[in-house]
Amino acid sequence: MSGAADAGSAYTWERSFRLWDTYFALIWVATLVFVLGAGRPGWPARAVAAALLALLIPLFVGVGRPLLRQDPSDERRALVYLTAALALFLPSAVLVGETRLMTFALVPQCFMTLRMRWALVAVAVINFAPVIGWALLWWPSDEDVFFNVLFAVVTFVFSAAVGGWVIRIIEQSQERAALITELDASRHEVARLSTAHGALAERERLAREIHDTLAQGFTSLVMLIQAVEAELDHDLPEARRHLRLMDETARQNLAEARALVAGGTPADLDGASLPDALGRLAVRHDAALEVTGPVRTLPAGPEVVALRACQEALANARKHAGSSVAVGVSLAYADDMLTVSVRDEGPGFDPAAVRGGYGLAGLRARAVEVGGTAEVRSAPGDGTVVTVRLPVVRRETP
């Protein structure tokens, strides 16, 4: 988009500068015609003036035109160029008064390449020096001198007014170009930061998903393996039950991995209700599930958060409280609220003393994303209760 705009601007400037080329060429041709067709002075003086005018062409093409195309122009080079142009223009203008028509080509170049002060000095020299030199060389009548001086004054005043306007336009254009450049740079920076923020958010999302699914599943597998090792010698039926749970957990982890890659619904919720998904999850963690309130289908967002919160809380309960501690899960449906709570009778802990870790922070972040809250109540020796409350659409009463 920016490249297209730059190309369009470059084309517009190129087209407008061609108009300046045409304008300068027409002024030069008209001046040459007036000089060669003048009735006086004699032919030699007019030939010298025409030759000097002819030298302005390579000077403009080789130096002036590239200088005028610069933005901004190099003022030092502009002074050198205009000095050379005046060195050719002034002698011809002194020799033949008609040469002063070339003023209309030189004055715009002064304002296009110089600051206001130097431009006014150059314009004053262009307008008054030829009249003074012409009067001193040819000693014309007082009437001719008066009209030429008056013409020079009017031309100078008009040039100063128009030139000041041109300079202000050029300065505003440069300021706008600088502003556009800054805005373009800011736009690219915003786009870069937005992309970086999006990538960071996606990494955080994937980290939560992996932590709440695959990592928790592997933790359950490790705990089940430990239980089986302890039961093989004296409680084969219980060991076989735990082996079946290991197989179910491994298959569930595989399904979660596929769902994570595909970006679809969590495996537990795929084709099942939230109570059914929590029921299977509770069975895998030897926990009891209690469902209250009118069960109904909810938007995917709250249901996924409720499932992930329950996964995290159950995994933490088994990890820190042990496999023999009683754990209960409650799911409560209300008109405008869904509440899931996981409680255990383990040793408990001080929530204020927890530093670092990803589980509880990720659980709270998930709840906040859908406008809910997550609360952890625990104390040493008093068990732990994790409660997540999620707003849902209120039921319409008939």
LOMIKE-385861 format. One record per residue (C-alpha): x, y, z; residue in three letters. Coordinates in steps of 0.5 Angstrom, whole numbers, padded with zeros to 4 digits, always signed. Last residue first. Layout:
BEGIN
XYZala...
This chain:
BEGIN
-0084-0035+0059pro-0078-0034+0063thr-0071-0033+0058glu-0065-0036+0061arg-0059-0031+0063arg-0053-0032+0058val-0047-0034+0062val-0043-0031+0067pro-0037-0036+0070leu-0035-0037+0077arg-0029-0041+0079val-0028-0044+0086thr-0022-0048+0088val-0023-0051+0095val-0017-0053+0099thr-0016-0057+0105gly-0015-0054+0113asp-0009-0057+0115gly-0005-0051+0112pro-0010-0046+0109ala-0014-0046+0103ser-0019-0042+0099arg-0017-0041+0092val-0022-0036+0088glu-0023-0036+0080ala-0027-0030+0077thr-0031-0029+0070gly-0031-0025+0064gly-0030-0030+0059val-0022-0028+0059glu-0022-0027+0066val-0023-0034+0068ala-0018-0037+0063arg-0013-0032+0066ala-0015-0034+0073arg-0013-0042+0071leu-0007-0040+0068gly-0005-0036+0074ala-0007-0042+0078leu-0003-0047+0074gly+0003-0043+0072tyr+0008-0043+0078gly+0011-0037+0081gly+0010-0035+0088arg+0005-0038+0093val+0006-0036+0100ala-0001-0032+0099ala-0005-0038+0098pro-0002-0041+0104asp-0003-0049+0104phe-0008-0055+0105gly-0006-0061+0108pro-0011-0065+0104gly-0019-0065+0105glu-0020-0063+0097asp-0025-0059+0094arg-0026-0057+0087val-0032-0052+0085ser-0035-0050+0078val-0040-0045+0078thr-0044-0043+0072leu-0048-0036+0073met-0054-0032+0070asp-0060-0037+0071asp-0056-0042+0076ala-0052-0048+0074tyr-0048-0051+0079ala-0042-0056+0078leu-0039-0059+0084ser-0033-0063+0084val-0030-0067+0091gly-0024-0070+0093val-0022-0075+0098ala-0015-0076+0100val-0012-0083+0098ser-0009-0080+0091ser-0004-0075+0095gly-0006-0068+0097ala-0001-0064+0093his-0001-0068+0086lys-0008-0071+0087arg-0011-0064+0089ala-0006-0060+0083asn-0009-0065+0078ala-0016-0064+0080leu-0016-0056+0080ala-0012-0056+0073glu-0017-0061+0070gln-0023-0057+0074cys-0021-0051+0071ala-0020-0053+0064arg-0027-0056+0064leu-0030-0050+0067ala-0026-0046+0062val-0028-0050+0056val-0036-0050+0058glu-0035-0042+0059pro-0033-0041+0052gly-0037-0046+0048ala-0043-0043+0050pro-0048-0046+0054leu-0053-0053+0054thr-0057-0054+0059arg-0057-0057+0066val-0062-0054+0071pro-0059-0053+0078gly-0054-0058+0081thr-0049-0063+0079val-0045-0067+0084glu-0038-0070+0082leu-0034-0075+0086ala-0027-0076+0085ala-0022-0082+0083asp-0018-0078+0079his-0020-0081+0072arg-0027-0082+0075val-0028-0074+0076ala-0025-0073+0069leu-0031-0078+0066arg-0036-0074+0070gly-0033-0067+0068leu-0034-0069+0061ala-0041-0072+0062asp-0043-0066+0066pro-0041-0061+0061leu-0045-0065+0055ser-0042-0069+0050ala-0040-0069+0043gly-0033-0067+0043asp-0033-0064+0050leu-0028-0069+0053asp-0024-0068+0047ala-0023-0061+0047pro-0027-0057+0042thr-0022-0056+0035gly-0016-0052+0034gly-0013-0058+0030ala-0007-0059+0033val-0010-0058+0040leu-0016-0063+0038ala-0010-0068+0036arg-0006-0067+0043ala-0013-0068+0047glu-0015-0074+0043ala-0008-0077+0045leu-0008-0075+0052asn-0015-0078+0052gln-0012-0085+0050arg-0007-0084+0055ala-0012-0083+0060thr-0016-0089+0058glu-0010-0093+0058asp-0008-0091+0065met-0015-0092+0068leu-0015-0099+0065arg-0008-0100+0069leu-0011-0097+0075his-0017-0102+0075arg-0012-0107+0074arg-0008-0105+0080ala-0014-0105+0084glu-0016-0112+0082pro-0008-0114+0083leu-0008-0112+0090asp-0002-0115+0094his+0004-0115+0090asp+0002-0111+0084leu-0001-0105+0088glu+0005-0101+0090ala+0007-0101+0083glu+0000-0100+0080val+0000-0093+0085ala+0006-0091+0082gln+0004-0092+0075ile-0002-0088+0076leu+0001-0082+0079met+0006-0082+0073val+0000-0083+0068leu-0004-0077+0072ser+0002-0072+0071thr+0002-0074+0064phe-0005-0072+0063gly-0004-0066+0067gln+0002-0064+0062ala-0002-0066+0056leu-0009-0062+0058thr-0008-0056+0062asp-0001-0055+0061his-0001-0056+0054ile-0008-0051+0053glu-0005-0046+0058arg+0002-0046+0054ala-0002-0046+0047leu-0006-0040+0050arg+0001-0036+0052glu+0004-0038+0045arg-0002-0035+0042glu-0002-0029+0046ala+0005-0028+0045leu+0005-0028+0037ala-0001-0024+0037gly+0003-0019+0041his+0009-0019+0036ala+0004-0018+0030thr+0001-0012+0034ser+0008-0009+0036leu+0010-0010+0028arg+0004-0007+0026ala+0004-0001+0031val+0011+0000+0028glu+0009-0001+0021his+0004+0005+0022arg+0009+0009+0026ser+0014+0009+0021ala+0008+0011+0016asp+0006+0016+0021leu+0013+0019+0021glu+0014+0019+0013thr+0007+0022+0013ile+0009+0027+0018leu+0016+0029+0014ala+0012+0029+0007ala+0007+0034+0011arg+0013+0038+0013glu+0016+0038+0006gln+0009+0040+0003ser+0008+0046+0008gln+0015+0048+0007glu+0014+0048-0001ile+0007+0051+0000ile+0010+0057+0004arg+0016+0058-0001ile+0011+0058-0007val+0007+0064-0003trp+0013+0068-0001gly+0015+0067-0009gly+0008+0070-0011val+0009+0076-0006ala+0016+0077-0008ala+0015+0076-0015ser+0009+0081-0015phe+0013+0086-0012val+0020+0085-0016phe+0016+0085-0023thr+0012+0092-0020val+0019+0095-0019val+0022+0092-0025ala+0016+0095-0029phe+0017+0102-0026leu+0024+0102-0027val+0023+0100-0035asn+0018+0105-0035phe+0022+0111-0032phe+0028+0109-0036val+0024+0109-0043asp+0021+0116-0041glu+0028+0119-0039asp+0031+0117-0046ser+0036+0111-0047pro+0043+0112-0044trp+0045+0106-0048trp+0050+0103-0043leu+0048+0106-0036leu+0041+0105-0038ala+0042+0098-0039trp+0046+0096-0033gly+0041+0100-0029ile+0035+0096-0032val+0039+0089-0032pro+0041+0090-0024ala+0034+0091-0022phe+0030+0085-0023asn+0035+0080-0023ile+0039+0083-0017val+0032+0084-0013ala+0030+0077-0015val+0037+0074-0012ala+0036+0078-0006val+0029+0076-0005leu+0031+0069-0006ala+0037+0069-0001trp+0032+0072+0005arg+0026+0067+0003met+0030+0061+0003arg+0033+0058-0004leu+0032+0053-0009thr+0024+0054-0011met+0024+0061-0010phe+0030+0062-0014cys+0028+0058-0019gln+0021+0061-0020pro+0025+0068-0021val+0029+0065-0027leu+0024+0063-0032ala+0020+0070-0031phe+0026+0074-0031thr+0028+0071-0038met+0023+0077-0041leu+0029+0081-0039arg+0032+0079-0045thr+0028+0084-0049glu+0033+0090-0046gly+0038+0087-0050val+0046+0089-0048leu+0044+0089-0041val+0040+0083-0041ala+0045+0079-0045ser+0050+0081-0039pro+0046+0080-0034leu+0043+0073-0036phe+0050+0069-0037leu+0053+0071-0030ala+0046+0071-0027leu+0046+0063-0029ala+0053+0062-0026ala+0050+0065-0020thr+0044+0061-0020leu+0048+0055-0020tyr+0053+0057-0015val+0047+0059-0010leu+0043+0053-0011ala+0049+0049-0010arg+0050+0052-0003arg+0042+0051-0002glu+0042+0044-0003asp+0035+0043-0005ser+0030+0040+0000pro+0027+0035-0004asp+0032+0035-0010gln+0028+0036-0017arg+0030+0043-0017leu+0038+0041-0017leu+0037+0036-0022pro+0034+0041-0027arg+0039+0047-0025gly+0046+0043-0026val+0046+0039-0033gly+0039+0041-0036val+0040+0048-0033phe+0047+0050-0035leu+0046+0046-0042pro+0040+0051-0043ile+0043+0057-0040leu+0049+0057-0046leu+0044+0059-0051ala+0042+0065-0047leu+0049+0068-0048leu+0049+0066-0055ala+0043+0070-0056ala+0046+0076-0052ala+0052+0076-0056val+0048+0075-0063ala+0043+0081-0060arg+0050+0086-0059ala+0052+0084-0066pro+0046+0085-0070trp+0045+0092-0067gly+0041+0095-0061pro+0036+0095-0063arg+0030+0093-0067gly+0029+0087-0063ala+0027+0080-0067gly+0033+0076-0065leu+0032+0078-0058val+0024+0077-0058phe+0025+0071-0061val+0030+0068-0056leu+0026+0071-0050thr+0020+0067-0053ala+0024+0061-0054val+0027+0061-0047trp+0020+0063-0044ile+0017+0057-0047leu+0023+0052-0045ala+0022+0054-0038phe+0014+0053-0038tyr+0015+0046-0041thr+0020+0044-0036asp+0016+0046-0031trp+0010+0042-0034leu+0015+0036-0034arg+0016+0038-0026phe+0008+0037-0025ser+0008+0030-0029arg+0014+0027-0025glu+0011+0030-0018trp+0005+0026-0020thr+0009+0020-0022tyr+0013+0020-0015ala+0007+0021-0011ser+0003+0015-0014gly+0010+0011-0014ala+0010+0013-0006asp+0003+0011-0005ala+0003+0004-0009ala+0009+0003-0004gly+0006+0005+0002ser+0000+0000+0000met
